[in-house]
Amino acid sequence: MGDRLFVGVTTEQGTANLVPLVQLRAGRYLALDSALAAERGWGAGLLGVLQRRGIEATARSWTGERFSDLLAAIKGFVRKEEAVTWILGGGLKVHQVAVWECFHSRGGGDTVVYADPGARELRLLSFTPDEKLLEEKAPFEARLVCEDVVGAFGRRVHSKHADRLEDASEPARWRADAVYRRSWSLLWKGIPDQIDPSEEMSLAAWNRILKEECKDAVRAEIVEKLQAQHGQPVHALSATSLNVAWNLGLWTRALGLKRAPIEAFGRRWSKYSYYFERLLDQIVFSEAGERLQIDRGVEVGPYGTDHAEQEHDILFTMKDGTLVSLDAKTFDVGRKDLDARLMNLTRAAGRMSRFVVAIPYHVDDLAEMPKTLRELPFALTSRDQAFVIVGADRNDLWLRKNGSWVDVVRKGAPDAIRCRSVENWLAGLR
């Protein structure tokens, strides 16, 4: 809409005004700050985002809580002869009524826009010369990036991964090649997850953890390298020392595994969880990379500090101004951890944003899975936590508890839970 002036009331939910401003290509924006909004700085983030996008954005504040206070302020801020697009949705109901009254009383030439999150569309209203109300609808099409959304809430993206993904055929190999897949899943049972960091582990105890599979030559090589690092003989291995050995790539040899075939962010794999994150990346970008705005390895934190308060494995920026965080997990995740992640996401992107867990769940591997992972779909369902699976194929899975075991059952079977495949979930993500 070129140089047309947009006017909206500042709200804590910063994206309520961001979406129509970006989608309708506003040239200028006047933010109306209540005393509370000005005191808490709710509008500063949004103004910064708009200014970085080349939109002339300013704020004016008013005092008083009555309908007439805002009405009088608006008449003082906006020239009567200037055509305005008024944004509904920000502030209290009384503020929205005042905005509507300004629109209605000024006559033709002005429009109102409202972002309807339920219908996922913008609604534009205007009056004809004979006082008839016209309404147009347009689906959300705002081209936003994650920096826009978190910026509107006073946060910034500290960093995100920009390296290219590997060959997208890896998910097909993981699904079809049971030997290959299970070589990775052995890392569920590996070191250092089973070691108490406060304990010193003797070589004998270490060998028992490895089920006597560690060959003497490999053990001797690990000890030799650790002695060289410590500068003294090693008779016991601490969890720290074992992590060093892990990062040297020696654990995979001790378990008789091949060297990890894929690198994650420029480093060798050390745990199954790292590999699964990359596997999930490849599926997501293959399925939706051309359709959705997707970032990965995104770290977010407040302005004015280098400290990132949250990290997202995969982050989708939706056209309605919300974020969807997809988090890869290969083990149990507690309620406190889920609550903390959701709270941080809400701070950075508002109440409408979503947090989803993704887990590997190949039905051919049920017997080899740790119990915590095998039962994780039921735990997440009981916590009302959204989740998806990377399974044997692209289809959803229906599971039912059977004592300490899990049965795969038909769709809609009694007492069964639904496990959505990541592909089907992505297909419905708009």
N, C-alpha and C positions, 0 to 999 in steps of 0.2 A: 504493500500500500504506500510505497514511496516515503514522502516526507510527512505523512499524516500523523497527527498526535494521538497516542494511546494513553489512557488514564486508568489507573487501577489502584485499589486500596492494598497496602502492604499487608501480607499475612505471614505467619510462621511457616506455612507450607509454601515455600518459595516457588515451586514449579507450577502452582495454580495460575500465575501470571506469565511464567516463562513460556509455556507451550503456545498460547495464542500469539504472543509477541514474536516468537521465532517463526511459527507456521505462516502468519500473515505478513511477515517481513516488515515489521514496524521500522520506521525511520527515527521516531522520537517517542520517548516514554516519560510520563510524569507519575511518580509514585507518591501516593497520599499516605503519610505515616501518622498513625495515631500516637498519642503520648507514650503508650506502652510499647508500640513497635519501634519508635525512635529510641526509647530508653534501652531496649534489649538489642537493638541493631539488627532487626530481622531483615531489613531490606538491603543492607550493605552488600551481601553476597550476590544477590540478583543484579544489582546495579553494576557490580564489577564484571559479571558474566556478559551483560548486555553491552557494556562499553568495549570489552574485548572483541565483541562481534561487530563493532562499528555502529551500534545504535546509540544515539544521543539520549542518555538516561540521567534524570535528576529526581530529587525527592523534596517534597514540601510537607511540613508537619502542621497539625492543628491541635488545639486544646479543646476540652469539653467532651462530654459523652452523649450529648443529645443529638437527635436527628438534625435539628436546625443548625447545630454547630458545624457539622461537616458540610451541610448544604451551603452555608454562608462561606465557608473556606473555599469550596470548589469554585464558587462564583468569583471569588477574588483571585484564584490561581489560573483560571482558564478564560481566555478572551471569547466573548459571545459570538463573534463572527467566524471563529475557527472551527472547522469540521473536526469532530472527535470520534474515536472509537473507544467506547467505555467497556472495561473488562469487569464482568461480574464474577464473583466467587471468592474474592479476598475480603478478609475482615469479618466483623460480626454481621448478623442479619440486618441490623439497623443501618450499617454502613452500605450494604448492598441496596437497601431500599432508597437511601439517599442518592446513590449513583444512578439508579433507575429513574428517580424523579428528575435528576438533572438531564438525563437523556430525553425523557418524555417532554419536559417543559421547553427544551431548546428548539423543538421542531425538526423539520426535515434536514437531511445532510449528515446527521449523526447516526452511528450504529452502535449496537451492543454485541459483545461476544462473550460466550460462556463455554468453558471447557467442561464437558459432561463425562466424567470418568467411567460411569456405568455403561453408557452407550459407546464410549470410546470415540467421541466426535466433538467437533466444535459446532456451536449453534450461533448463527449470526442473525440479528433482528434489526429491522429498520421500519420506519413509518412512511407510508405513501403520503402524497399531498392531501388526500382526503381522510387521513388519520387511520388508515388500515395498517395493521401490523403484518409485516412480511417476515417469514422465517426461512433461512437456508441452513443446510446441514453439510458438513464436510468431515470425513474420517480424519482421525489424527494422522498427520504426516510431517510433524515437526522433525527436522533432521538435527538430532541432538547427539552429543558425545558425553561420556561419563564426566568429563571435566565441567560441562555445563551444569549438570544436575547437582553434583557435590558442591560446586561453587555457589549455587543458589542457596545452599544451606550452610554457607560459611566454612566449607572445608576445601581442601585441594588434593589433587592426585600427586603424591610424592614421586611415584615411579610406576611403570608398567612395562611388561615384556613386549619387545617389538621384533624379536628374531623370528625367522620363517619356520614353519612347521615342516616335519619330514614327510616322506611318502605316506599318503593317507591309506595305503593298503594294510598298515599295521593292525587296525582293528579286526580285519577279516582273518589275519593270521592268528591273532589271539583267540578268536572264537573257534577256529577250525582245528588248530594244532594243539591237541591236549597235552602232549609232552612239553612243548614249548611253554604253554600257558602255566602248567603246573610247576615248571622250573622257577617261574617268577613267584608263584604262590608259596613256594618253600620259604620265601623271605618273610611270610607271616610268622613262621616259627623260628626266625633267625635271631642273631645277635645284632644289636645290643638290647632289643626289647625285653629279653628275659633276664636281664642282669640288673641287680640293685646297684645304682651308682655309688652307694656308700660302702659297698663290699669289695674286698680284694678276692679275685677268683684265682684259685690255683689252676695250673695247666690241666690237672686231672679233672677238676670240676668243669672246666671249660670243655674238655673232651666229652664229658657225660652230656652236656647240653647239646653238643653236636651229634649225639647218638653214636659216638665212636667213629664218625665218618671223616674226621680230620686226619689226613695222612701225616706221618712223621716228618716228611720232607717239607710239607707246607707249614706245619707247626714250627719247625726249626727256622724256616725263612722268616716267619712273623716275629719270632723271638729275636732273631738276629737284627732285623730292621728296628724293632723297638729298643733293643739294647744300644744300637747306634744312636738313636734319638735321645735316649736317656743318659747315655754315657756311662752306664753301669749295668751289671748283669740283671736280668729280669727273671725272678722266680715265681711271681704271681702277676696276673693281668687285671688291672682295674678297668672299670667301665670306660674310662677315658682312653686308656690304652687300646681297648678293643675297638673303640670308635676309630682310632687312628688306623688300626689294621683294616677296618671296614673300608675306610676311605682310600686305602692303598689298593683296594680291589682284591684283597686276599681271601675274604670270606667266600666269595663265589667259587674260588678255586677249592677252598676247604670243603665246600658242599658238593663239589663235582659239577658245578654249573659252568656254562659258557660265559664269556665276558658279555656284559649287557650290550645288546645290539643298537640301542638308541641312546642318544645323549639328551639330558634335560637341561636346557638353558646353559649349554656350554660345559657341562660337567658329567662325569660318569654316574650311572645309577648307583645308589647305595641301599635303597629300600624299595619295596614293592609299591609303597604309596607314591613315590616320585614317578615311577613308571606309569602308574594308573592315572595320575594327573595328566601326563602327556597323552596317554591313550584317549582320555576324555576330550582333551583339546582337539585331537584329530577328528573324532566323531562329530563334535560340535561344529567345527569349521567346515567340515565336508558337507554336513547337513544344512547348515544355516548361515555360513559365512558370507554368502552373497545377498542374503535377505535381511539379516539383523546386524545391528551395530554391536560388535563383540570385542572385548578386551580381556587380557589374561594377565595373571600375576600383578594385580592392581593393588597398590598400597595407598591408603587414604589417611589423612590426618588434618589437624587444624592449621590455619594460616599462622605464620610467625614462629613455627617450630619445625625441626627436621624429624620429629618423632612421628611415625605412622602408628595410628591407634588401631588399624584394621587392615587385613589383607584378604583379597578375594581371588580364588583360583581362576574363575571365569566370571566376567561381569557383562551382563546384557543391558544396554541403554535402550529403553523402549520409547516409542513415539509419543506416549502419553506423559513422558517426563518421570517415569519410575525406573528403578534399577532392579534387576533380578540377579542375585548372586548364586552361582552354582559351585558347590564345595565338594571336592573329591575326598571320600573317606574309604579306608580299607579296614577299619576296626570300629569298635563301639565309640559313640560320642555321647557325652553326658548332657543332662538337662541344663546344667549351669553353663556349659560351653555353648550350647545352642542359644540360650537366653542372652548371653553376652554378645554373641555374634549378631543376633537380631537387633539388640539394642544399639550396637554400633552402626549397623546398616541404617536404622531409623534415624539416627543422628545425622548421618551423611546424606540421606536421600528421602526422608519423609516416611510417614506411616504406611503409605501404599506400596512401598517396595517389598520385595519378597526374598526369602532365603530358602534354597533347595539343596538337599544333600544328594550326592550321586555315589553309588556303591557298585563294585563288581559282584555279579551274582549269576554265575554260569551253573545251570542245574546239574551238569555232569560232574561238578566239583563239590557237591553238597557234603560228601563223606570226608573230603579233605579240608573243608573250611573249618576255621576255628568256630567254636560254638557262638561266640559273641557276634561274629559276622553272619553266621547262618540264621540267627534269631534277630538280627538287627532290623529287618523290615517290620517285625511285630513291635519291637521297642519304639521305633520311629512313629509307627501308626498310633500307638498308645499315647505318645507325647504330642499328637496332632502336628507332627513335623512333616512337611512335604518332602518327598524323596523320589528318585528315579534310579533305574538299574541299567548297567551295561551287562546284558545277558547273552544267552546262546544265539539269539537272533534279534530281529527288530520288533518282536511281538511283546505285548504285555504278559505278565506272569501272575498266576493266582496261586496263593500259598495258604496252607492250613496247618496249624500246630497239631502234632500227634505225639503227645508225651514230650520226650526230649528230642524228637525228630521233627522234620518239616516235610509235609507232603505237597507235591505239585498237583493241583486239582483243576477241574474245568472252570471256565468263566462263570462267575456268579454263584459258585457252590456255597452252601451254608457255612458260616463261620470263617469264610476265606477272606483274605485281604488281597487287594490289587497292587501289583508292583508295575508301575508304568515304565516302559522302556524309554531310554533317553531320546530315541528317534521319534517316538510318538509324542512325547512331551514337547520336543522342539517343534514338531509340525503344528501344534496348537498354540505356540507362543507368538503373540502378535503385539 
